[in-house]
């Protein structure tokens, strides 16, 4: 992953963070920062990478929607 918050086609994780999801990826990097995302992706098994990437993107999106409660806040609003 690039430090400029863009996962280019050359990025080893491009399959998990496609350009169509650039806004979600940028939100996730604000929460997790790129080096942490890279570390998590490298530690995940091949089978877990898609699930991890989806979770990272959803959590970043949740914190964008509710910058105080994040995912927990979003769930509380659903109740």
KAGI-V277922 format. One record per pair of residues at least 4 apart in sequence whose C-alpha atoms are under 8 Angstrom apart, sorted by the first residue. I is the first residue (numbers start at 0). J is the second residue. D is the distance in whole Angstrom. If there is no record, write none. Layout:
# KAGI-V277922
i	j	d
I	J	D
I	J	D
This chain:
# KAGI-V277922
i	j	d
0	4	8
0	5	7
0	6	5
0	7	7
0	10	5
0	11	7
0	12	7
0	33	7
0	37	7
1	5	6
1	6	6
1	7	7
1	10	7
1	33	8
2	33	6
4	24	7
4	25	6
4	28	7
4	33	7
5	21	7
5	24	8
5	25	8
6	10	6
6	12	7
6	13	6
6	16	7
6	17	7
6	18	7
7	13	6
7	18	8
8	13	6
9	13	7
12	16	6
12	40	8
13	17	6
15	48	7
15	49	6
15	52	6
15	53	8
16	20	7
16	21	8
16	24	7
16	52	7
17	21	7
20	24	6
21	25	6
22	26	6
23	27	6
23	56	6
23	57	8
23	59	7
23	60	6
24	28	6
24	56	6
24	59	8
25	29	6
26	30	7
26	56	8
26	59	5
26	60	6
26	62	8
26	63	7
27	31	6
27	32	7
27	55	6
27	56	6
27	57	8
27	58	7
27	59	4
27	60	7
28	32	4
28	33	5
28	36	8
28	59	7
29	59	8
30	59	6
30	62	8
31	35	6
31	36	6
31	59	8
32	36	6
33	37	6
34	38	6
35	39	6
36	40	6
36	55	8
37	41	6
38	42	6
39	43	6
40	48	6
40	51	7
40	52	8
43	47	6
43	48	6
43	51	8
44	48	6
47	51	6
48	52	6
49	53	6
50	54	6
51	55	6
52	56	6
53	57	6
54	58	6
55	59	6
56	60	6
57	61	6
58	62	6
58	69	7
58	70	6
59	63	6
60	64	6
61	65	6
61	66	8
61	69	5
61	70	5
61	73	7
62	66	5
62	67	7
62	68	7
62	69	4
62	70	7
63	69	8
64	69	7
64	73	8
65	69	5
65	70	8
65	72	6
65	73	7
67	72	7
68	72	4
68	73	7
69	73	6
70	74	6
71	75	6
72	76	6
73	77	7
74	78	7
